[in-house]
Amino acid sequence: MAHLAAKLNIWVYTMDMSSMAVEKNGLFSINVDRRLSAKEQWEDFLHELCHVLRHSGNQMVMPDRYVDWQEQDATNFQLYAAMPLAMLKKLALPEQKNEMIALLSEEFQVTYRLAEARIVQIQRRVLQGIMDQEYQRLTESQFTRYSPANWSDSTRAIMNKLEQLKQKGASVDG
């Protein structure tokens, strides 16, 4: 935490109070709750770091929905910052999910809960990619059904009439 904060010109404190990020006169500081375990402190630091890097404003006076969005964004940032995909790709991951979670927890020094959340996030994205590809394949196959070679005689007759009208200068749009 201290090394990363120093690189980013952020002051880091540990006190017996909830973790939070504070900005005053363009200077940033992060308090990390020292009552937490080392892994939880790292996770809280990353969460608060997102607020410093990506957010502005005082959450005490913001609309609840905006605060909720900022918190969700910080939670997502925390997953990426704690276990970057480029680093995950370099690991030989076990096949069993619980073993994978335990390995990530140890390798990245995060809680089991955060490692599990990252695995679930990656699985969701992989599934979404598969679904997107399947949807694209399905819609592309439907387009071939509507080619002129597949038109019925009635459709062909209507399209020919429209083409004749178009050649005579009539507008055939909408």
FILUM-483034 format. One record per residue: chain; residue number from 1; x, y, z of N, C-alpha, C in turn; residue in one letter. Coordinates in Angstrom, 3 decimals. Atoms other than C-alpha are relative to their C-alpha. Last residue first. Example, Ala and Ser with C-alpha at 12.3 -4.5 7.8 and 13.67 -1.06 7.14 Angstrom:
% FILUM-483034
+------+------+----------+----------+----------+----------+----------+----------+----------+----------+----------+-------+
: fiba : dofi :     n.px :     n.py :     n.pz :    ca.px :    ca.py :    ca.pz :     c.px :     c.py :     c.pz : bator :
+------+------+----------+----------+----------+----------+----------+----------+----------+----------+----------+-------+
:    A :    2 :   -0.820 :   -1.190 :   -0.060 :   13.670 :   -1.060 :    7.140 :   -0.770 :    1.090 :    0.730 :     s :
:    A :    1 :    0.890 :   -1.190 :    0.000 :   12.300 :   -4.500 :    7.800 :    0.900 :    1.200 :    0.000 :     a :
+------+------+----------+----------+----------+----------+----------+----------+----------+----------+----------+-------+
END
This chain:
% FILUM-483034
+------+------+----------+----------+----------+----------+----------+----------+----------+----------+----------+-------+
: fiba : dofi :     n.px :     n.py :     n.pz :    ca.px :    ca.py :    ca.pz :     c.px :     c.py :     c.pz : bator :
+------+------+----------+----------+----------+----------+----------+----------+----------+----------+----------+-------+
:    A :  174 :    0.885 :   -0.185 :   -1.110 :  -41.327 :    4.343 :  -45.797 :   -1.312 :    0.557 :   -0.276 :     g :
:    A :  173 :   -0.415 :    0.046 :   -1.420 :  -39.213 :    4.547 :  -48.942 :   -1.174 :    0.311 :    0.898 :     d :
:    A :  172 :    0.488 :    1.250 :   -0.559 :  -40.603 :    3.693 :  -52.394 :    0.419 :   -0.148 :    1.452 :     v :
:    A :  171 :   -0.699 :    0.269 :   -1.256 :  -40.368 :    7.173 :  -53.859 :   -0.582 :   -1.269 :    0.606 :     s :
:    A :  170 :    0.834 :   -0.016 :   -1.208 :  -41.569 :    7.138 :  -57.425 :    0.883 :   -0.298 :    1.223 :     a :
:    A :  169 :   -0.221 :   -1.184 :   -0.813 :  -39.123 :    8.065 :  -60.175 :   -0.828 :    0.068 :    1.261 :     g :
:    A :  168 :    0.842 :   -1.090 :    0.552 :  -40.246 :    5.677 :  -62.929 :    0.109 :    1.269 :    0.839 :     k :
:    A :  167 :   -0.596 :   -0.420 :    1.258 :  -37.321 :    3.370 :  -62.026 :   -0.786 :    1.134 :   -0.651 :     q :
:    A :  166 :   -1.230 :   -0.725 :   -0.332 :  -38.580 :    3.226 :  -58.419 :    0.660 :    0.537 :   -1.285 :     k :
:    A :  165 :    0.395 :   -1.306 :   -0.517 :  -42.028 :    2.227 :  -59.581 :    1.214 :    0.889 :    0.268 :     l :
:    A :  164 :    0.539 :   -0.733 :    1.156 :  -40.561 :   -0.599 :  -61.676 :   -0.410 :    1.403 :    0.421 :     q :
:    A :  163 :   -1.153 :   -0.382 :    0.822 :  -38.426 :   -1.743 :  -58.678 :   -0.458 :    0.803 :   -1.221 :     e :
:    A :  162 :   -0.687 :   -1.091 :   -0.690 :  -41.502 :   -1.726 :  -56.439 :    1.187 :    0.505 :   -0.820 :     l :
:    A :  161 :    0.859 :   -1.189 :    0.133 :  -43.423 :   -3.824 :  -58.973 :    0.673 :    1.205 :    0.660 :     k :
:    A :  160 :   -0.124 :   -0.440 :    1.398 :  -40.511 :   -6.324 :  -59.124 :   -0.827 :    1.257 :   -0.243 :     n :
:    A :  159 :   -1.298 :   -0.664 :    0.127 :  -40.414 :   -6.500 :  -55.301 :    0.230 :    0.493 :   -1.422 :     m :
:    A :  158 :    0.089 :   -1.298 :   -0.681 :  -44.146 :   -7.245 :  -55.219 :    1.309 :    0.764 :   -0.160 :     i :
:    A :  157 :    0.878 :   -0.857 :    0.802 :  -43.797 :  -10.023 :  -57.827 :   -0.100 :    1.395 :    0.616 :     a :
:    A :  156 :   -0.752 :   -0.380 :    1.191 :  -40.793 :  -11.553 :  -56.000 :   -0.833 :    0.950 :   -0.866 :     r :
:    A :  155 :   -0.987 :   -1.006 :   -0.424 :  -42.713 :  -11.527 :  -52.723 :    0.788 :    0.506 :   -1.202 :     t :
:    A :  154 :    0.729 :   -1.229 :   -0.342 :  -45.643 :  -13.306 :  -54.377 :    0.955 :    1.118 :    0.397 :     s :
:    A :  153 :    0.431 :   -0.627 :    1.258 :  -43.374 :  -15.897 :  -56.030 :   -0.714 :    1.326 :    0.285 :     d :
:    A :  152 :    1.136 :    0.685 :    0.624 :  -41.753 :  -16.627 :  -52.667 :   -0.359 :    0.728 :   -1.302 :     s :
:    A :  151 :    1.296 :   -0.676 :    0.017 :  -38.341 :  -15.239 :  -51.873 :   -1.068 :   -0.884 :   -0.646 :     w :
:    A :  150 :    0.971 :    0.709 :   -0.843 :  -35.425 :  -17.597 :  -51.016 :   -1.393 :    0.637 :   -0.017 :     n :
:    A :  149 :    0.088 :    1.386 :    0.457 :  -33.091 :  -16.562 :  -53.867 :   -1.053 :   -0.780 :    0.788 :     a :
:    A :  148 :    0.929 :    0.111 :    1.134 :  -33.878 :  -12.931 :  -53.037 :   -0.148 :   -1.431 :   -0.519 :     p :
:    A :  147 :   -0.641 :   -0.369 :    1.264 :  -32.086 :  -13.389 :  -49.664 :   -1.009 :   -0.187 :   -1.145 :     s :
:    A :  146 :    0.698 :   -1.107 :    0.641 :  -34.268 :  -13.404 :  -46.549 :    0.672 :    0.455 :   -1.291 :     y :
:    A :  145 :    1.358 :    0.406 :    0.349 :  -33.259 :  -16.827 :  -45.258 :   -0.724 :    1.073 :   -0.809 :     r :
:    A :  144 :   -0.068 :    0.772 :    1.244 :  -29.593 :  -15.811 :  -45.393 :   -1.384 :   -0.463 :   -0.437 :     t :
:    A :  143 :   -0.102 :   -0.896 :    1.143 :  -30.277 :  -13.080 :  -42.844 :    0.024 :   -0.783 :   -1.307 :     f :
:    A :  142 :    1.344 :   -0.460 :    0.369 :  -31.496 :  -15.666 :  -40.331 :    0.036 :    0.920 :   -1.212 :     q :
:    A :  141 :    0.661 :    1.089 :    0.734 :  -28.118 :  -17.413 :  -40.313 :   -1.409 :    0.410 :   -0.419 :     s :
:    A :  140 :   -0.578 :    0.083 :    1.346 :  -26.433 :  -14.120 :  -39.401 :   -0.670 :   -1.094 :   -0.814 :     e :
:    A :  139 :    0.547 :   -1.101 :    0.805 :  -28.858 :  -13.664 :  -36.506 :    0.568 :   -0.010 :   -1.412 :     t :
:    A :  138 :    1.426 :    0.193 :    0.245 :  -28.074 :  -17.118 :  -35.110 :   -0.563 :    1.101 :   -0.884 :     l :
:    A :  137 :    0.118 :    1.111 :    0.946 :  -24.293 :  -16.772 :  -35.467 :   -1.467 :   -0.216 :   -0.377 :     r :
:    A :  136 :   -0.463 :   -0.498 :    1.297 :  -24.405 :  -13.352 :  -33.794 :   -0.143 :   -1.083 :   -1.067 :     q :
:    A :  135 :    1.024 :   -0.923 :    0.499 :  -26.524 :  -14.730 :  -30.944 :    0.382 :    0.524 :   -1.384 :     y :
:    A :  134 :    1.136 :    0.822 :    0.420 :  -24.128 :  -17.660 :  -30.506 :   -1.115 :    0.876 :   -0.573 :     e :
:    A :  133 :   -0.376 :    0.687 :    1.238 :  -21.127 :  -15.324 :  -30.425 :   -1.158 :   -0.830 :   -0.539 :     q :
:    A :  132 :   -0.078 :   -1.013 :    1.056 :  -22.808 :  -13.068 :  -27.850 :    0.344 :   -0.644 :   -1.342 :     d :
:    A :  131 :    1.375 :   -0.351 :    0.373 :  -23.766 :  -16.088 :  -25.710 :   -0.019 :    1.032 :   -1.125 :     m :
:    A :  130 :    0.557 :    1.159 :    0.711 :  -20.185 :  -17.370 :  -25.742 :   -1.416 :    0.320 :   -0.477 :     i :
:    A :  129 :   -0.655 :    0.067 :    1.297 :  -18.880 :  -13.921 :  -24.806 :   -0.537 :   -1.145 :   -0.846 :     g :
:    A :  128 :    0.581 :   -1.070 :    0.808 :  -21.448 :  -13.636 :  -22.013 :    0.608 :    0.003 :   -1.392 :     q :
:    A :  127 :    1.339 :    0.441 :    0.406 :  -20.342 :  -17.041 :  -20.676 :   -0.671 :    1.053 :   -0.877 :     l :
:    A :  126 :   -0.217 :    1.057 :    0.988 :  -16.709 :  -15.878 :  -20.642 :   -1.349 :   -0.487 :   -0.527 :     v :
:    A :  125 :   -0.454 :   -0.641 :    1.243 :  -17.744 :  -12.663 :  -18.905 :    0.253 :   -1.018 :   -1.099 :     r :
:    A :  124 :    1.144 :   -0.722 :    0.585 :  -19.764 :  -14.499 :  -16.262 :    0.387 :    0.619 :   -1.333 :     r :
:    A :  123 :    0.904 :    1.012 :    0.552 :  -16.881 :  -16.928 :  -15.624 :   -1.201 :    0.651 :   -0.671 :     q :
:    A :  122 :   -0.617 :    0.511 :    1.226 :  -14.499 :  -13.978 :  -15.195 :   -0.897 :   -1.037 :   -0.659 :     i :
:    A :  121 :    0.032 :   -1.070 :    1.004 :  -16.817 :  -12.302 :  -12.685 :    0.574 :   -0.491 :   -1.331 :     q :
:    A :  120 :    1.390 :   -0.089 :    0.460 :  -17.331 :  -15.563 :  -10.771 :   -0.119 :    1.060 :   -1.088 :     v :
:    A :  119 :    0.243 :    1.193 :    0.822 :  -13.547 :  -16.030 :  -10.564 :   -1.415 :    0.037 :   -0.563 :     i :
:    A :  118 :   -0.719 :   -0.195 :    1.266 :  -13.113 :  -12.440 :   -9.346 :   -0.220 :   -1.193 :   -0.932 :     r :
:    A :  117 :    0.727 :   -1.005 :    0.784 :  -15.846 :  -12.835 :   -6.700 :    0.676 :    0.220 :   -1.351 :     a :
:    A :  116 :    1.197 :    0.649 :    0.551 :  -14.212 :  -16.062 :   -5.470 :   -0.783 :    0.980 :   -0.879 :     e :
:    A :  115 :   -0.469 :    0.919 :    1.046 :  -10.857 :  -14.322 :   -5.058 :   -1.194 :   -0.696 :   -0.656 :     a :
:    A :  114 :   -0.351 :   -0.809 :    1.167 :  -12.592 :  -11.488 :   -3.177 :    0.484 :   -0.887 :   -1.155 :     l :
:    A :  113 :    1.201 :   -0.632 :    0.555 :  -14.349 :  -13.866 :   -0.758 :    0.317 :    0.787 :   -1.262 :     r :
:    A :  112 :    0.664 :    1.042 :    0.780 :  -11.206 :  -15.981 :   -0.201 :   -1.224 :    0.590 :   -0.708 :     y :
:    A :  111 :    0.876 :    0.917 :   -0.719 :   -9.503 :  -12.821 :    0.970 :   -0.605 :   -1.019 :   -0.966 :     t :
:    A :  110 :    1.347 :   -0.548 :   -0.160 :   -6.645 :  -11.323 :   -0.987 :   -0.839 :   -1.028 :    0.758 :     v :
:    A :  109 :    0.175 :   -0.481 :   -1.367 :   -2.902 :  -11.985 :   -0.871 :   -1.316 :    0.767 :    0.176 :     q :
:    A :  108 :    0.207 :   -1.452 :    0.067 :   -2.572 :  -12.287 :   -4.665 :   -0.233 :    0.637 :    1.379 :     f :
:    A :  107 :   -0.903 :   -0.620 :    0.974 :   -1.052 :  -15.797 :   -4.729 :   -0.090 :    1.531 :    0.018 :     e :
:    A :  106 :   -1.379 :    0.055 :   -0.476 :   -2.777 :  -17.006 :   -1.548 :    0.943 :    0.788 :   -0.913 :     e :
:    A :  105 :   -0.040 :   -0.660 :   -1.300 :   -6.295 :  -15.915 :   -2.416 :    1.426 :    0.058 :    0.530 :     s :
:    A :  104 :    0.030 :   -1.450 :    0.244 :   -5.745 :  -16.858 :   -6.046 :    0.089 :    0.774 :    1.307 :     l :
:    A :  103 :   -1.257 :   -0.401 :    0.632 :   -4.683 :  -20.392 :   -5.055 :    0.052 :    1.512 :   -0.212 :     l :
:    A :  102 :   -1.043 :    0.062 :   -1.036 :   -7.612 :  -20.814 :   -2.647 :    1.355 :    0.448 :   -0.563 :     a :
:    A :  101 :    0.229 :   -1.132 :   -0.908 :  -10.059 :  -19.643 :   -5.332 :    1.082 :    0.042 :    1.074 :     i :
:    A :  100 :   -0.358 :   -1.202 :    0.752 :   -8.637 :  -22.082 :   -7.881 :   -0.119 :    1.236 :    0.901 :     m :
:    A :   99 :   -1.464 :   -0.022 :    0.022 :   -8.793 :  -24.924 :   -5.361 :    0.507 :    1.243 :   -0.725 :     e :
:    A :   98 :   -0.439 :   -0.336 :   -1.365 :  -12.472 :  -24.107 :   -4.667 :    1.526 :    0.021 :    0.094 :     n :
:    A :   97 :    0.222 :   -1.413 :   -0.337 :  -13.177 :  -23.946 :   -8.422 :    0.517 :    0.355 :    1.390 :     k :
:    A :   96 :    1.041 :   -0.125 :   -1.013 :  -11.614 :  -27.303 :   -9.245 :   -0.110 :    1.460 :    0.457 :     q :
:    A :   95 :    1.320 :    0.147 :    0.625 :   -9.627 :  -27.248 :  -12.484 :   -1.141 :    0.204 :    0.995 :     e :
:    A :   94 :    0.592 :    1.329 :   -0.159 :   -6.426 :  -25.862 :  -10.985 :   -1.391 :   -0.051 :   -0.630 :     p :
:    A :   93 :    1.106 :    0.091 :   -0.942 :   -4.993 :  -22.662 :  -12.457 :   -0.521 :   -1.430 :    0.102 :     l :
:    A :   92 :    0.567 :    1.317 :    0.316 :   -1.548 :  -22.560 :  -14.034 :   -1.098 :   -0.236 :    1.040 :     a :
:    A :   91 :    0.070 :    1.044 :   -1.018 :   -0.952 :  -18.840 :  -13.654 :   -0.538 :   -1.305 :   -0.576 :     l :
:    A :   90 :   -1.318 :    0.624 :   -0.151 :    0.200 :  -16.502 :  -16.421 :   -0.005 :   -1.158 :    0.997 :     k :
:    A :   89 :   -0.279 :    0.834 :    1.176 :   -3.353 :  -15.653 :  -17.480 :    1.325 :   -0.745 :    0.121 :     k :
:    A :   88 :    0.763 :    1.248 :   -0.131 :   -4.108 :  -14.407 :  -13.966 :    0.315 :   -0.958 :   -1.140 :     l :
:    A :   87 :   -0.703 :    0.828 :   -0.973 :   -1.326 :  -11.833 :  -14.242 :   -0.709 :   -1.341 :    0.181 :     m :
:    A :   86 :   -1.308 :    0.339 :    0.578 :   -2.704 :  -10.336 :  -17.452 :    0.796 :   -0.897 :    0.948 :     a :
:    A :   85 :    0.162 :    1.119 :    0.922 :   -6.214 :  -10.532 :  -15.937 :    1.344 :   -0.421 :   -0.607 :     l :
:    A :   84 :    0.073 :   -0.383 :    1.416 :   -5.232 :   -8.276 :  -13.053 :   -0.027 :   -1.232 :   -0.904 :     p :
:    A :   83 :   -0.352 :    1.191 :    0.786 :   -6.018 :   -9.688 :   -9.591 :   -0.128 :    0.321 :   -1.483 :     m :
:    A :   82 :   -0.542 :    1.026 :   -0.885 :   -6.196 :   -6.960 :   -6.927 :    0.511 :   -1.208 :   -0.776 :     a :
:    A :   81 :   -1.283 :   -0.448 :   -0.549 :   -6.589 :   -4.097 :   -9.397 :    0.643 :   -1.086 :    0.861 :     a :
:    A :   80 :   -1.004 :   -0.090 :    1.062 :   -9.298 :   -5.836 :  -11.447 :    1.377 :    0.347 :    0.563 :     y :
:    A :   79 :   -0.215 :    1.338 :    0.569 :  -11.351 :   -6.917 :   -8.433 :    1.108 :    0.013 :   -1.044 :     l :
:    A :   78 :   -0.710 :    0.791 :   -0.994 :  -10.918 :   -3.568 :   -6.627 :    0.315 :   -1.399 :   -0.541 :     q :
:    A :   77 :   -1.408 :   -0.398 :    0.118 :  -12.022 :   -1.704 :   -9.736 :    0.868 :   -0.859 :    0.918 :     f :
:    A :   76 :   -0.497 :    0.613 :    1.238 :  -15.300 :   -3.645 :   -9.639 :    1.482 :    0.304 :   -0.206 :     n :
:    A :   75 :   -0.034 :    1.444 :   -0.241 :  -15.863 :   -2.708 :   -5.986 :    0.518 :   -0.737 :   -1.234 :     t :
:    A :   74 :   -1.178 :    0.257 :   -0.834 :  -14.946 :    0.916 :   -6.695 :    0.149 :   -1.494 :    0.300 :     a :
:    A :   73 :   -1.178 :   -0.211 :    0.838 :  -17.466 :    1.036 :   -9.562 :    1.272 :   -0.313 :    0.787 :     d :
:    A :   72 :   -0.065 :    1.158 :    0.892 :  -20.153 :   -0.453 :   -7.320 :    1.226 :    0.090 :   -0.905 :     q :
:    A :   71 :   -0.391 :    1.160 :   -0.807 :  -19.400 :    2.156 :   -4.662 :    0.110 :   -1.255 :   -0.851 :     e :
:    A :   70 :   -1.418 :   -0.130 :   -0.340 :  -19.480 :    4.986 :   -7.178 :    0.496 :   -1.203 :    0.791 :     q :
:    A :   69 :   -0.778 :    0.237 :    1.216 :  -22.806 :    3.772 :   -8.583 :    1.501 :    0.072 :    0.311 :     w :
:    A :   68 :    0.056 :    1.439 :    0.294 :  -24.326 :    3.492 :   -5.096 :    0.826 :   -0.332 :   -1.231 :     d :
:    A :   67 :   -0.886 :    0.644 :   -0.982 :  -23.147 :    7.036 :   -4.293 :    0.048 :   -1.502 :   -0.266 :     v :
:    A :   66 :   -1.351 :   -0.314 :    0.460 :  -24.797 :    8.235 :   -7.503 :    1.034 :   -0.615 :    0.937 :     y :
:    A :   65 :   -0.276 :    0.805 :    1.198 :  -28.032 :    6.461 :   -6.621 :    1.407 :    0.244 :   -0.532 :     r :
:    A :   64 :   -0.289 :    1.394 :   -0.328 :  -27.989 :    7.876 :   -3.090 :    0.369 :   -0.835 :   -1.228 :     d :
:    A :   63 :    1.193 :    0.850 :    0.048 :  -27.815 :   11.480 :   -4.290 :    0.396 :   -1.467 :    0.209 :     p :
:    A :   62 :    0.403 :    0.501 :    1.322 :  -24.584 :   13.119 :   -3.197 :   -1.319 :   -0.752 :    0.073 :     m :
:    A :   61 :    1.020 :   -0.890 :    0.546 :  -24.150 :   15.221 :   -0.033 :   -0.480 :   -0.435 :   -1.387 :     v :
:    A :   60 :    0.958 :   -0.380 :   -1.053 :  -22.238 :   12.778 :    2.186 :   -1.141 :    0.860 :   -0.548 :     m :
:    A :   59 :    1.117 :    0.941 :   -0.012 :  -20.599 :   11.260 :   -0.901 :   -1.055 :    0.340 :    1.051 :     q :
:    A :   58 :    0.198 :    0.438 :   -1.376 :  -18.464 :   14.380 :   -1.277 :   -1.222 :   -0.908 :    0.045 :     n :
:    A :   57 :    1.180 :   -0.407 :   -0.745 :  -17.321 :   14.886 :   -4.826 :   -0.047 :   -0.612 :    1.388 :     g :
:    A :   56 :   -0.147 :   -1.296 :   -0.656 :  -14.938 :   13.245 :   -7.229 :   -1.282 :    0.298 :    0.752 :     s :
:    A :   55 :    1.213 :   -0.680 :   -0.463 :  -14.370 :    9.788 :   -8.544 :    0.311 :    1.367 :    0.569 :     h :
:    A :   54 :    1.097 :   -0.069 :    0.974 :  -11.850 :    7.918 :  -10.676 :   -1.204 :    0.838 :    0.417 :     r :
:    A :   53 :   -0.377 :   -0.073 :    1.410 :   -8.400 :    7.969 :   -9.095 :   -1.156 :    0.317 :   -0.944 :     l :
:    A :   52 :   -0.989 :   -1.058 :    0.233 :   -9.190 :    8.803 :   -5.467 :    0.246 :    0.186 :   -1.498 :     v :
:    A :   51 :    0.654 :   -1.289 :   -0.260 :  -12.392 :    6.737 :   -5.347 :    0.961 :    1.162 :   -0.286 :     h :
:    A :   50 :    0.897 :   -0.286 :    1.122 :  -10.579 :    3.848 :   -7.016 :   -0.691 :    1.344 :    0.203 :     c :
:    A :   49 :   -0.833 :   -0.515 :    1.080 :   -7.853 :    4.067 :   -4.398 :   -0.848 :    0.323 :   -1.226 :     l :
:    A :   48 :   -0.123 :   -1.447 :   -0.216 :  -10.522 :    3.624 :   -1.736 :    0.857 :    0.648 :   -1.078 :     e :
:    A :   47 :    1.343 :   -0.579 :    0.139 :  -11.414 :    0.188 :   -3.092 :    0.082 :    1.529 :    0.115 :     h :
:    A :   46 :    0.306 :   -0.014 :    1.436 :   -7.739 :   -0.706 :   -3.526 :   -1.371 :    0.615 :   -0.273 :     l :
:    A :   45 :   -0.863 :   -0.999 :    0.639 :   -6.986 :    0.315 :    0.088 :   -0.333 :    0.104 :   -1.492 :     f :
:    A :   44 :    0.579 :   -1.316 :   -0.299 :   -9.980 :   -1.669 :    1.341 :    0.817 :    1.109 :   -0.661 :     d :
:    A :   43 :    1.235 :   -0.118 :    0.782 :   -8.677 :   -4.769 :   -0.439 :   -0.670 :    1.351 :    0.232 :     e :
:    A :   42 :   -0.387 :   -0.151 :    1.404 :   -5.174 :   -4.309 :    0.978 :   -1.238 :    0.215 :   -0.865 :     w :
:    A :   41 :   -0.548 :   -1.353 :    0.131 :   -6.606 :   -3.778 :    4.489 :    0.397 :    0.271 :   -1.447 :     q :
:    A :   40 :    1.144 :   -0.916 :    0.040 :   -8.725 :   -6.926 :    4.117 :    0.463 :    1.460 :   -0.132 :     e :
:    A :   39 :    0.680 :    0.185 :    1.286 :   -5.641 :   -8.972 :    3.234 :   -1.174 :    0.962 :   -0.142 :     k :
:    A :   38 :   -0.849 :   -0.570 :    1.050 :   -3.660 :   -7.535 :    6.164 :   -0.670 :   -0.118 :   -1.368 :     a :
:    A :   37 :   -1.157 :    0.855 :    0.323 :   -6.540 :   -8.315 :    8.557 :    0.804 :    0.671 :   -1.116 :     s :
:    A :   36 :    0.206 :    1.055 :    0.986 :   -8.772 :   -5.414 :    9.611 :    1.264 :   -0.847 :   -0.175 :     l :
:    A :   35 :    0.589 :    1.138 :   -0.711 :   -8.471 :   -3.389 :   12.836 :   -0.230 :   -1.195 :   -0.927 :     r :
:    A :   34 :   -1.060 :    0.899 :   -0.463 :   -6.077 :   -1.050 :   11.013 :   -0.533 :   -1.191 :    0.793 :     r :
:    A :   33 :    0.366 :    0.481 :   -1.337 :   -8.938 :    0.522 :    9.055 :    1.025 :   -1.028 :    0.480 :     d :
:    A :   32 :    0.332 :    1.418 :    0.026 :   -7.264 :    2.134 :    6.053 :   -0.216 :   -0.452 :    1.435 :     v :
:    A :   31 :   -0.102 :    0.653 :   -1.299 :   -7.302 :    5.911 :    5.760 :   -0.434 :   -1.448 :   -0.188 :     n :
:    A :   30 :    0.857 :    1.167 :   -0.208 :   -6.596 :    7.204 :    2.296 :    0.255 :   -0.492 :    1.405 :     i :
:    A :   29 :   -0.454 :    0.940 :   -1.026 :   -5.209 :   10.632 :    1.540 :   -1.023 :   -1.122 :    0.106 :     s :
:    A :   28 :    0.813 :    1.178 :   -0.266 :   -5.402 :   12.958 :   -1.408 :    0.610 :   -0.835 :    1.112 :     f :
:    A :   27 :   -0.844 :    1.035 :   -0.604 :   -4.184 :   16.519 :   -1.858 :   -0.895 :   -1.168 :    0.424 :     l :
:    A :   26 :   -0.740 :    0.722 :    1.026 :   -6.034 :   18.804 :   -4.287 :    0.959 :   -1.056 :    0.520 :     g :
:    A :   25 :   -0.870 :   -0.924 :    0.734 :   -7.093 :   21.245 :   -1.578 :    0.895 :   -0.721 :   -1.018 :     n :
:    A :   24 :    0.074 :   -1.363 :   -0.536 :   -8.535 :   18.432 :    0.531 :    1.045 :    0.835 :   -0.717 :     k :
:    A :   23 :   -0.716 :   -0.974 :    0.833 :   -9.379 :   14.998 :   -0.796 :   -0.183 :    1.366 :    0.640 :     e :
:    A :   22 :    0.297 :   -1.405 :   -0.258 :  -10.322 :   12.120 :    1.501 :    0.849 :    0.854 :   -0.932 :     v :
:    A :   21 :   -0.887 :   -0.885 :    0.761 :  -10.554 :    8.378 :    0.900 :   -0.450 :    1.432 :    0.245 :     a :
:    A :   20 :    0.596 :   -1.049 :    0.822 :  -12.110 :    6.099 :    3.491 :    1.074 :    0.781 :   -0.728 :     m :
:    A :   19 :   -0.849 :   -0.463 :    1.094 :  -11.524 :    2.986 :    5.581 :   -0.743 :    1.049 :   -0.818 :     s :
:    A :   18 :    0.291 :    0.548 :    1.320 :  -13.620 :    2.753 :    8.717 :    0.902 :    0.603 :   -1.064 :     s :
:    A :   17 :    1.254 :   -0.527 :    0.531 :  -11.939 :    3.780 :   11.953 :   -0.187 :   -0.555 :   -1.406 :     m :
:    A :   16 :    1.124 :    0.822 :   -0.442 :   -9.169 :    2.494 :   14.182 :   -1.322 :    0.643 :   -0.401 :     d :
:    A :   15 :    0.600 :   -0.425 :   -1.267 :   -6.446 :    4.184 :   12.166 :   -1.147 :   -0.935 :    0.343 :     m :
:    A :   14 :    0.780 :    1.094 :   -0.579 :   -4.068 :    3.352 :    9.350 :   -0.460 :    0.459 :    1.375 :     t :
:    A :   13 :    0.013 :    0.104 :   -1.452 :   -2.881 :    6.240 :    7.233 :   -0.725 :   -1.268 :    0.384 :     y :
:    A :   12 :    0.748 :    1.137 :   -0.549 :   -1.927 :    6.534 :    3.587 :    0.181 :   -0.031 :    1.507 :     v :
:    A :   11 :   -0.356 :    0.299 :   -1.384 :   -0.926 :    9.797 :    1.866 :   -0.861 :   -1.158 :    0.479 :     w :
:    A :   10 :    1.162 :    0.111 :   -0.892 :   -1.316 :    9.749 :   -1.904 :    0.520 :   -0.353 :    1.391 :     i :
:    A :    9 :    0.040 :   -1.211 :   -0.823 :    1.413 :   10.928 :   -4.287 :   -1.273 :    0.058 :    0.855 :     n :
:    A :    8 :    1.148 :   -0.788 :    0.444 :    0.681 :    8.133 :   -6.795 :   -0.175 :    1.294 :    0.795 :     l :
:    A :    7 :   -0.117 :   -0.201 :    1.455 :    4.093 :    6.472 :   -6.458 :   -1.098 :    0.913 :   -0.526 :     k :
:    A :    6 :   -1.097 :   -0.953 :    0.199 :    3.885 :    6.993 :   -2.682 :    0.182 :    0.304 :   -1.486 :     a :
:    A :    5 :    0.485 :   -1.335 :   -0.364 :    0.469 :    5.302 :   -2.598 :    1.084 :    1.054 :   -0.228 :     a :
:    A :    4 :    0.910 :   -0.450 :    1.061 :    1.836 :    2.294 :   -4.482 :   -0.507 :    1.409 :    0.284 :     l :
:    A :    3 :   -0.781 :   -0.177 :    1.225 :    4.766 :    1.893 :   -2.084 :   -0.874 :    0.554 :   -1.132 :     h :
:    A :    2 :   -0.834 :   -1.195 :   -0.138 :    2.676 :    2.478 :    1.040 :    0.776 :    0.281 :   -1.284 :     a :
:    A :    1 :    0.829 :   -1.193 :    0.000 :    0.000 :    0.000 :    0.000 :    0.868 :    1.249 :    0.000 :     m :
+------+------+----------+----------+----------+----------+----------+----------+----------+----------+----------+-------+
END
